[in-house]
């Protein structure tokens, strides 16, 4: 057991009592210590015990039974009362506890909502747990069966039953999910588990439908064998199906639906698939799905489920060709329902030639369209060798069409089950393998109108009830025998009389029904009822209209009979009994389907042997044979039972309909089950478990009993004062007859548990506080020692640091004027601060002021850097204050520096003087303006510089006055001798090259290209402001490389055509001059 309960007992401290794997374990938490004495004998509780929480563990404790009921109906005091039974179910249902036991039978009530009881944590709770160690759960049933299979090698079966909507399918899913989780640690089982789990969506799609009672009602019985290897890992499986409700294919009650797959295909099929199958996505278009108008949400769900079906087919390894054939079959059934018949002149049925539905059926099933129409409108009869073709009337043709639709779907469903089996079959046979069966089958059904299907279902439940009673009594007898307890005869209702009434050879209802179906002549449902009444007259478990009293005749129809089942009376209407039992499909249709090009259809109908003249078994006989085989299988296995109950018809959560539940309790035979289980002893436990839980109730067994467990239990029950009739001592277990005896024991245990907890709490607190005091004392001594040591060390460290500070201060003061050292760093830092403060007040304010305050030796580098930065700041400040004209002057001066500094000796004299772009006299300015206004001055040219110059002839070097004008395009050489400017030369600036000497002279030799010289040569001029003129011109042209400064005493100049004209001699002297020397050369004398 695993439970934790918080309880409050008056006049006692608060404690937490934890029942773990060892019952009776107590955990004490903080509270007031106190002593309590144990009661001498069992007494009813004086203090009110109230659970503080109804967490899921509460239902596992007997002390909470008033609120959540008992977890095992065997413990009900009034076990014969159906009201008490239902009341216990209701209490648990309203606390969201949906599972309850009857011994080893699990009762499951559908909650119609999701509960957090299937999580991974909850699943692990039931791993390797004894059956009663955890609260009732479907996982407990599954784990118990699994452990018996793996560890004890006993093959198991789990029988799940209940009416539609009670949760049978979900219960079978949970069993499979638990097995998958339980074997998750084993290797190489993922594929098998996936296949086992994916059989559910496939079988649900093709075998389930929406009914008034259930949106996902199983319309067939299913038995699945899961095969395990010797390690306990699933390695395969096998499925048997029973009594598919194939009549649903052609008709449904209003508000119900056909099988899910029809709607899933119409809602989820791709456009390409729908076109190929010639289907429209609207169920209301087709006769067999006409009553359904799904909502948008339902369509979306159907589409999603269709994708799930396709994924499941892939997992099961159903390939694309087989999937295509399956969908063709489903589509053909829909089209077949829309085939229309008309009556011809002879009163026979025929299909119009333009009927597209019959064409679609033929193409999808790959049969001849003509033969299909003939088979649907006529039948061939072989009468002693003579073959006669008989046309069908409208009703017969519709019957043939519907019979074909039902046969195709039924055969296809059986093929699908066999296909699943082939996929689930293990690849290799294992002689050590064992199987666990899971039976999900319809429960007892009682409707306002019950027909052939309800008769078969209820017959099945009668057989299962008979098996259940036999196995339960056998199990009880075997346990009593093992324990040495005397077996007492149990008075119970043996329903074998009803089973014989139904299936007895030559006399039972099945034999009478088959005889009526097979006899020659016009057999009808009425004649069957007549024979039933005659042959079974006097049997106390069957009633007919003729044999009942007048009052019953008023409510029973003449076409009805009543069977008194173990679960109550059920009235059956015999209409369509013969038709459904015969389940005939005309031989022509069988042969046509056997020739189908659809591999699945062809294979299914070839197995029917249509050419055989032997009449096939009736539906009820086939079902009887299958059911007997199932009973034989179940009898060979150890059974576990899950009985599912539907709490209400509205599918609403938290709504419990007592009348409906009582009806199900009756027809599930739960009261009979409980009565059989309670015929002997209500409670049994091993001596070890019983002693471990209740040993605190006797001083002789508390706290531990050292002897055999049986002797300890004997002393325990003597202390508790059990009466002789209340219990028996078996070989390994104690048997308690009455639940009240167990409840009194449990109540005493709950009181004693709190008393013991209080005592333990007080003793523990004393021990704990004493131990804690000693620990604290020892710790205080250790702390004091270490604190004293720490304080002494800290004092020593403080004194050492103080001495170091004083020593450093004295040494720093002594060396304060020397280089920086660690000792004088502090003093130097102070000196730096004072110097910086003085410097901030004595900074030079003018760029022309080169002074700078003195600094300490240690700040020399910083002083130089600060001086540089301050000079840069003053320079920037001065530069930002310059006017555009001044800025231009500086730019020209910088250009002149780049061109002439260090190259031309006259450069230093040009630095102080501002550059001027006009050096002409007033008179010459007038002439210049006149010249620039004349056509000779090109339009658009801009004057950049003008000055007076002396030009020297190229041969005799005679000086001549000239004016030089420089535009942005060319250099103009003008003659001002005749009161006007006469253009002597116009030389493009970009073609000229200027040669200068390095001396202080003002001579310029302008090198003129030959194509510009005409009858003259290079131009020799003297310009007073040479550096100014060349700097301004170069600034506009951006070509400083046209100026060449030569460091030589002679310079040659050229005449026309590149001929050498003469030489210019350069020398220095006291009086600067330029004149012709005696040598005939031009002599340039520059000042030194």
ChimeraX attribute file (.defattr): number of C-alpha atoms within 10 A of each C-alpha:
attribute: neighborCount
match mode: 1-to-1
recipient: residues
	/A:1	18
	/A:2	16
	/A:3	19
	/A:4	17
	/A:5	18
	/A:6	14
	/A:7	19
	/A:8	17
	/A:9	17
	/A:10	11
	/A:11	9
	/A:12	18
	/A:13	20
	/A:14	21
	/A:15	24
	/A:16	17
	/A:17	21
	/A:18	19
	/A:19	18
	/A:20	14
	/A:21	11
	/A:22	13
	/A:23	18
	/A:24	19
	/A:25	14
	/A:26	19
	/A:27	13
	/A:28	18
	/A:29	15
	/A:30	11
	/A:31	14
	/A:32	13
	/A:33	17
	/A:34	17
	/A:35	15
	/A:36	16
	/A:37	10
	/A:38	16
	/A:39	13
	/A:40	11
	/A:41	12
	/A:42	17
	/A:43	12
	/A:44	11
	/A:45	14
	/A:46	9
	/A:47	12
	/A:48	10
	/A:49	17
	/A:50	13
	/A:51	15
	/A:52	11
	/A:53	12
	/A:54	13
	/A:55	12
	/A:56	14
	/A:57	15
	/A:58	20
	/A:59	23
	/A:60	22
	/A:61	21
	/A:62	19
	/A:63	22
	/A:64	17
	/A:65	17
	/A:66	10
	/A:67	16
	/A:68	24
	/A:69	27
	/A:70	23
	/A:71	25
	/A:72	24
	/A:73	27
	/A:74	24
	/A:75	25
	/A:76	21
	/A:77	15
	/A:78	13
	/A:79	18
	/A:80	14
	/A:81	12
	/A:82	15
	/A:83	13
	/A:84	15
	/A:85	20
	/A:86	17
	/A:87	14
	/A:88	22
	/A:89	27
	/A:90	24
	/A:91	19
	/A:92	21
	/A:93	24
	/A:94	16
	/A:95	16
	/A:96	19
	/A:97	24
	/A:98	21
	/A:99	22
	/A:100	28
	/A:101	23
	/A:102	21
	/A:103	19
	/A:104	20
	/A:105	22
	/A:106	22
	/A:107	26
	/A:108	27
	/A:109	25
	/A:110	24
	/A:111	24
	/A:112	18
	/A:113	10
	/A:114	8
	/A:115	11
	/A:116	8
	/A:117	14
	/A:118	16
	/A:119	10
	/A:120	11
	/A:121	9
	/A:122	13
	/A:123	18
	/A:124	15
	/A:125	16
	/A:126	24
	/A:127	18
	/A:128	14
	/A:129	15
	/A:130	13
	/A:131	18
	/A:132	16
	/A:133	16
	/A:134	17
	/A:135	26
	/A:136	25
	/A:137	24
	/A:138	23
	/A:139	28
	/A:140	26
	/A:141	20
	/A:142	28
	/A:143	23
	/A:144	20
	/A:145	22
	/A:146	27
	/A:147	18
	/A:148	15
	/A:149	21
	/A:150	19
	/A:151	11
	/A:152	9
	/A:153	15
	/A:154	18
	/A:155	21
	/A:156	26
	/A:157	28
	/A:158	25
	/A:159	22
	/A:160	26
	/A:161	26
	/A:162	28
	/A:163	24
	/A:164	25
	/A:165	26
	/A:166	28
	/A:167	25
	/A:168	28
	/A:169	25
	/A:170	15
	/A:171	21
	/A:172	22
	/A:173	16
	/A:174	17
	/A:175	20
	/A:176	20
	/A:177	18
	/A:178	24
	/A:179	20
	/A:180	21
	/A:181	16
	/A:182	21
	/A:183	17
	/A:184	14
	/A:185	10
	/A:186	14
	/A:187	8
	/A:188	12
	/A:189	16
	/A:190	16
	/A:191	15
	/A:192	23
	/A:193	24
	/A:194	14
	/A:195	21
	/A:196	26
	/A:197	19
	/A:198	20
	/A:199	20
	/A:200	17
	/A:201	19
	/A:202	24
	/A:203	21
	/A:204	20
	/A:205	22
	/A:206	23
	/A:207	25
	/A:208	25
	/A:209	21
	/A:210	19
	/A:211	20
	/A:212	16
	/A:213	17
	/A:214	20
	/A:215	16
	/A:216	20
	/A:217	24
	/A:218	28
	/A:219	23
	/A:220	20
	/A:221	19
	/A:222	22
	/A:223	20
	/A:224	21
	/A:225	20
	/A:226	26
	/A:227	23
	/A:228	22
	/A:229	17
	/A:230	16
	/A:231	12
	/A:232	20
	/A:233	25
	/A:234	27
	/A:235	24
	/A:236	24
	/A:237	24
	/A:238	21
	/A:239	20
	/A:240	16
	/A:241	20
	/A:242	19
	/A:243	20
	/A:244	19
	/A:245	17
	/A:246	23
	/A:247	17
	/A:248	17
	/A:249	24
	/A:250	19
	/A:251	17
	/A:252	19
	/A:253	11
	/A:254	11
	/A:255	11
	/A:256	19
	/A:257	26
	/A:258	26
	/A:259	25
	/A:260	22
	/A:261	23
	/A:262	24
	/A:263	26
	/A:264	25
	/A:265	24
	/A:266	20
	/A:267	24
	/A:268	20
	/A:269	20
	/A:270	13
	/A:271	12
	/A:272	9
	/A:273	15
	/A:274	18
	/A:275	11
	/A:276	13
	/A:277	22
	/A:278	16
	/A:279	21
	/A:280	15
	/A:281	17
	/A:282	16
	/A:283	22
	/A:284	14
	/A:285	16
	/A:286	19
	/A:287	16
	/A:288	25
	/A:289	23
	/A:290	16
	/A:291	19
	/A:292	19
	/A:293	14
	/A:294	16
	/A:295	9
	/A:296	9
	/A:297	9
	/A:298	14
	/A:299	19
	/A:300	15
	/A:301	15
	/A:302	23
	/A:303	20
	/A:304	14
	/A:305	22
	/A:306	25
	/A:307	15
	/A:308	17
	/A:309	24
	/A:310	16
	/A:311	16
	/A:312	20
	/A:313	21
	/A:314	15
	/A:315	19
	/A:316	24
	/A:317	16
	/A:318	17
	/A:319	11
	/A:320	12
	/A:321	9
	/A:322	15
	/A:323	14
	/A:324	14
	/A:325	18
	/A:326	19
	/A:327	19
	/A:328	23
	/A:329	23
	/A:330	21
	/A:331	23
	/A:332	27
	/A:333	26
	/A:334	25
	/A:335	26
	/A:336	24
	/A:337	22
	/A:338	19
	/A:339	22
	/A:340	18
	/A:341	20
	/A:342	14
	/A:343	13
	/A:344	12
	/A:345	7
	/A:346	8
	/A:347	12
	/A:348	19
	/A:349	23
	/A:350	21
	/A:351	18
	/A:352	13
	/A:353	10
	/A:354	8
	/A:355	13
	/A:356	14
	/A:357	18
	/A:358	25
	/A:359	22
	/A:360	22
	/A:361	27
	/A:362	22
	/A:363	18
	/A:364	24
	/A:365	26
	/A:366	18
	/A:367	19
	/A:368	16
	/A:369	16
	/A:370	12
	/A:371	14
	/A:372	18
	/A:373	19
	/A:374	16
	/A:375	23
	/A:376	27
	/A:377	23
	/A:378	22
	/A:379	19
	/A:380	15
	/A:381	15
	/A:382	10
	/A:383	8
	/A:384	6
	/A:385	7
	/A:386	8
	/A:387	10
	/A:388	11
	/A:389	11
	/A:390	12
	/A:391	20
	/A:392	22
	/A:393	20
	/A:394	19
	/A:395	12
	/A:396	17
	/A:397	24
	/A:398	19
	/A:399	16
	/A:400	22
	/A:401	25
	/A:402	22
	/A:403	21
	/A:404	22
	/A:405	25
	/A:406	21
	/A:407	21
	/A:408	23
	/A:409	21
	/A:410	21
	/A:411	19
	/A:412	21
	/A:413	20
	/A:414	16
	/A:415	16
	/A:416	18
	/A:417	20
	/A:418	16
	/A:419	16
	/A:420	24
	/A:421	20
	/A:422	17
	/A:423	20
	/A:424	24
	/A:425	17
	/A:426	17
	/A:427	10
	/A:428	7
	/A:429	9
	/A:430	13
	/A:431	8
	/A:432	10
	/A:433	18
	/A:434	20
	/A:435	26
	/A:436	24
	/A:437	25
	/A:438	25
	/A:439	26
	/A:440	25
	/A:441	26
	/A:442	24
	/A:443	26
	/A:444	25
	/A:445	21
	/A:446	21
	/A:447	10
	/A:448	7
	/A:449	11
	/A:450	17
	/A:451	18
	/A:452	19
	/A:453	18
	/A:454	20
	/A:455	22
	/A:456	20
	/A:457	20
	/A:458	22
	/A:459	21
	/A:460	22
	/A:461	26
	/A:462	24
	/A:463	17
	/A:464	19
	/A:465	22
	/A:466	20
	/A:467	19
	/A:468	20
	/A:469	20
	/A:470	14
	/A:471	15
	/A:472	19
	/A:473	18
	/A:474	12
	/A:475	13
	/A:476	18
	/A:477	17
	/A:478	13
	/A:479	14
	/A:480	19
	/A:481	14
	/A:482	12
	/A:483	17
	/A:484	14
	/A:485	16
	/A:486	12
	/A:487	13
	/A:488	10
	/A:489	10
	/A:490	13
	/A:491	9
	/A:492	12
	/A:493	12
	/A:494	13
	/A:495	18
	/A:496	15
	/A:497	15
	/A:498	22
	/A:499	20
	/A:500	13
	/A:501	19
	/A:502	20
	/A:503	18
	/A:504	15
	/A:505	12
	/A:506	11
	/A:507	15
	/A:508	18
	/A:509	22
	/A:510	21
	/A:511	17
	/A:512	22
	/A:513	23
	/A:514	20
	/A:515	15
	/A:516	21
	/A:517	21
	/A:518	15
	/A:519	9
	/A:520	8
	/A:521	8
	/A:522	8
	/A:523	14
	/A:524	17
	/A:525	18
	/A:526	16
	/A:527	14
	/A:528	22
	/A:529	24
	/A:530	14
	/A:531	16
	/A:532	21
	/A:533	19
	/A:534	11
	/A:535	13
	/A:536	18
	/A:537	14
	/A:538	11
	/A:539	11
	/A:540	11
	/A:541	15
	/A:542	22
	/A:543	25
	/A:544	26
	/A:545	20
	/A:546	15
	/A:547	14
	/A:548	15
	/A:549	11
	/A:550	11
	/A:551	8
	/A:552	13
	/A:553	14
	/A:554	11
	/A:555	9
	/A:556	20
	/A:557	15
	/A:558	15
	/A:559	16
	/A:560	19
	/A:561	22
	/A:562	17
	/A:563	19
	/A:564	14
	/A:565	20
	/A:566	23
	/A:567	24
	/A:568	12
	/A:569	15
	/A:570	21
	/A:571	23
	/A:572	24
	/A:573	20
	/A:574	20
	/A:575	17
	/A:576	13
	/A:577	23
	/A:578	22
	/A:579	14
	/A:580	17
	/A:581	20
	/A:582	19
	/A:583	17
	/A:584	17
	/A:585	18
	/A:586	18
	/A:587	18
	/A:588	20
	/A:589	25
	/A:590	22
	/A:591	18
	/A:592	19
	/A:593	24
	/A:594	23
	/A:595	19
	/A:596	22
	/A:597	18
	/A:598	21
	/A:599	16
	/A:600	20
	/A:601	23
	/A:602	19
	/A:603	18
	/A:604	22
	/A:605	22
	/A:606	17
	/A:607	10
	/A:608	14
	/A:609	15
	/A:610	20
	/A:611	11
	/A:612	9
	/A:613	9
	/A:614	8
	/A:615	9
	/A:616	15
	/A:617	14
	/A:618	20
	/A:619	18
	/A:620	24
	/A:621	17
	/A:622	14
	/A:623	18
	/A:624	17
	/A:625	11
	/A:626	16
	/A:627	18
	/A:628	13
	/A:629	12
	/A:630	17
	/A:631	16
	/A:632	12
	/A:633	12
	/A:634	22
	/A:635	15
	/A:636	13
	/A:637	16
	/A:638	18
	/A:639	22
	/A:640	20
	/A:641	21
	/A:642	26
	/A:643	28
	/A:644	28
	/A:645	28
	/A:646	25
	/A:647	28
	/A:648	22
	/A:649	15
	/A:650	13
	/A:651	19
	/A:652	13
	/A:653	16
	/A:654	17
	/A:655	16
	/A:656	21
	/A:657	15
	/A:658	16
	/A:659	12
	/A:660	15
	/A:661	18
	/A:662	17
	/A:663	14
	/A:664	25
	/A:665	22
	/A:666	17
	/A:667	24
	/A:668	25
	/A:669	21
	/A:670	20
	/A:671	20
	/A:672	20
	/A:673	21
	/A:674	23
	/A:675	18
	/A:676	19
	/A:677	21
	/A:678	22
	/A:679	18
	/A:680	20
	/A:681	20
	/A:682	25
	/A:683	20
	/A:684	17
	/A:685	15
	/A:686	16
	/A:687	22
	/A:688	16
	/A:689	16
	/A:690	19
	/A:691	27
	/A:692	21
	/A:693	16
	/A:694	23
	/A:695	24
	/A:696	21
	/A:697	26
	/A:698	21
	/A:699	15
	/A:700	14
	/A:701	22
	/A:702	15
	/A:703	12
	/A:704	13
	/A:705	16
	/A:706	9
	/A:707	9
	/A:708	10
	/A:709	20
	/A:710	20
	/A:711	14
	/A:712	24
	/A:713	26
	/A:714	16
	/A:715	18
	/A:716	23
	/A:717	18
	/A:718	12
	/A:719	17
	/A:720	17
	/A:721	11
	/A:722	15
	/A:723	10
	/A:724	7
	/A:725	9
	/A:726	15
	/A:727	19
	/A:728	18
	/A:729	17
	/A:730	21
	/A:731	15
	/A:732	16
	/A:733	20
	/A:734	23
	/A:735	22
	/A:736	21
	/A:737	20
	/A:738	20
	/A:739	20
	/A:740	15
	/A:741	17
	/A:742	17
	/A:743	16
	/A:744	18
	/A:745	19
	/A:746	17
	/A:747	19
	/A:748	22
	/A:749	20
	/A:750	20
	/A:751	22
	/A:752	21
	/A:753	20
	/A:754	22
	/A:755	22
	/A:756	17
	/A:757	26
	/A:758	24
	/A:759	18
	/A:760	19
	/A:761	25
	/A:762	20
	/A:763	15
	/A:764	15
	/A:765	20
	/A:766	13
	/A:767	12
	/A:768	11
	/A:769	12
	/A:770	12
	/A:771	12
	/A:772	13
	/A:773	12
	/A:774	11
	/A:775	11
	/A:776	13
	/A:777	12
	/A:778	11
	/A:779	12
	/A:780	12
	/A:781	11
	/A:782	11
	/A:783	13
	/A:784	11
	/A:785	11
	/A:786	12
	/A:787	12
	/A:788	11
	/A:789	11
	/A:790	12
	/A:791	11
	/A:792	12
	/A:793	11
	/A:794	12
	/A:795	11
	/A:796	12
	/A:797	11
	/A:798	12
	/A:799	11
	/A:800	11
	/A:801	12
	/A:802	12
	/A:803	11
	/A:804	11
	/A:805	12
	/A:806	11
	/A:807	12
	/A:808	16
	/A:809	16
	/A:810	13
	/A:811	14
	/A:812	21
	/A:813	15
	/A:814	12
	/A:815	16
	/A:816	19
	/A:817	15
	/A:818	12
	/A:819	11
	/A:820	17
	/A:821	13
	/A:822	9
	/A:823	19
	/A:824	21
	/A:825	18
	/A:826	17
	/A:827	18
	/A:828	24
	/A:829	14
	/A:830	10
	/A:831	18
	/A:832	17
	/A:833	12
	/A:834	11
	/A:835	17
	/A:836	14
	/A:837	11
	/A:838	14
	/A:839	17
	/A:840	9
	/A:841	8
	/A:842	12
	/A:843	14
	/A:844	18
	/A:845	11
	/A:846	13
	/A:847	15
	/A:848	10
	/A:849	10
	/A:850	10
	/A:851	11
	/A:852	13
	/A:853	12
	/A:854	12
	/A:855	18
	/A:856	12
	/A:857	13
	/A:858	16
	/A:859	16
	/A:860	12
	/A:861	11
	/A:862	12
	/A:863	20
	/A:864	13
	/A:865	12
	/A:866	13
	/A:867	18
	/A:868	12
	/A:869	12
	/A:870	16
	/A:871	19
	/A:872	13
	/A:873	13
	/A:874	17
	/A:875	15
	/A:876	12
	/A:877	13
	/A:878	12
	/A:879	13
	/A:880	10
	/A:881	11
	/A:882	12
	/A:883	10
	/A:884	9
	/A:885	9
	/A:886	13
	/A:887	14
	/A:888	13
	/A:889	15
	/A:890	16
	/A:891	13
	/A:892	19
	/A:893	22
	/A:894	15
	/A:895	17
	/A:896	22
	/A:897	18
	/A:898	13
	/A:899	21
	/A:900	19
	/A:901	14
	/A:902	12
	/A:903	18
	/A:904	19
	/A:905	17
	/A:906	22
	/A:907	20
	/A:908	14
	/A:909	10
	/A:910	16
	/A:911	15
	/A:912	8
	/A:913	10
	/A:914	13
	/A:915	20
	/A:916	14
	/A:917	16
	/A:918	15
	/A:919	19
	/A:920	19
	/A:921	11
	/A:922	9
	/A:923	10
	/A:924	19
	/A:925	16
	/A:926	15
	/A:927	18
	/A:928	21
	/A:929	11
	/A:930	13
	/A:931	17
	/A:932	18
	/A:933	12
	/A:934	11
	/A:935	8
	/A:936	10
	/A:937	15
	/A:938	12
	/A:939	10
	/A:940	9
	/A:941	13
	/A:942	14
	/A:943	16
	/A:944	17
	/A:945	21
	/A:946	22
	/A:947	22
	/A:948	22
	/A:949	24
	/A:950	18
	/A:951	22
	/A:952	22
	/A:953	17
	/A:954	19
	/A:955	12
	/A:956	13
	/A:957	20
	/A:958	13
	/A:959	17
	/A:960	14
	/A:961	15
	/A:962	23
	/A:963	25
	/A:964	23
	/A:965	21
	/A:966	24
	/A:967	21
	/A:968	17
	/A:969	19
	/A:970	19
	/A:971	21
	/A:972	21
	/A:973	23
	/A:974	22
	/A:975	19
	/A:976	19
	/A:977	11
	/A:978	7
	/A:979	11
	/A:980	15
	/A:981	21
	/A:982	18
	/A:983	15
	/A:984	12
	/A:985	16
	/A:986	15
	/A:987	19
	/A:988	16
	/A:989	19
	/A:990	13
	/A:991	12
	/A:992	16
	/A:993	15
	/A:994	16
	/A:995	17
	/A:996	20
	/A:997	24
	/A:998	21
	/A:999	25
	/A:1000	19
	/A:1001	26
	/A:1002	21
	/A:1003	25
	/A:1004	20
	/A:1005	21
	/A:1006	20
	/A:1007	19
	/A:1008	21
	/A:1009	17
	/A:1010	16
	/A:1011	8
	/A:1012	17
	/A:1013	19
	/A:1014	11
	/A:1015	9
	/A:1016	16
	/A:1017	24
	/A:1018	23
	/A:1019	21
	/A:1020	21
	/A:1021	22
	/A:1022	20
	/A:1023	21
	/A:1024	16
	/A:1025	17
	/A:1026	20
	/A:1027	22
	/A:1028	23
	/A:1029	22
	/A:1030	19
	/A:1031	24
	/A:1032	21
	/A:1033	20
	/A:1034	20
	/A:1035	15
	/A:1036	12
	/A:1037	14
	/A:1038	11
	/A:1039	12
	/A:1040	16
	/A:1041	10
	/A:1042	19
	/A:1043	20
	/A:1044	16
	/A:1045	17
	/A:1046	15
	/A:1047	14
	/A:1048	12
	/A:1049	16
	/A:1050	17
	/A:1051	17
	/A:1052	13
	/A:1053	20
	/A:1054	20
	/A:1055	20
	/A:1056	17
	/A:1057	14
	/A:1058	15
	/A:1059	10
	/A:1060	13
	/A:1061	15
	/A:1062	18
	/A:1063	18
	/A:1064	22
	/A:1065	19
	/A:1066	21
	/A:1067	17
	/A:1068	16
	/A:1069	11
	/A:1070	9
	/A:1071	9
	/A:1072	15
	/A:1073	15
	/A:1074	20
	/A:1075	16
	/A:1076	18
	/A:1077	13
	/A:1078	8
	/A:1079	9
	/A:1080	14
	/A:1081	19
	/A:1082	26
	/A:1083	21
	/A:1084	25
	/A:1085	20
	/A:1086	23
	/A:1087	16
	/A:1088	14
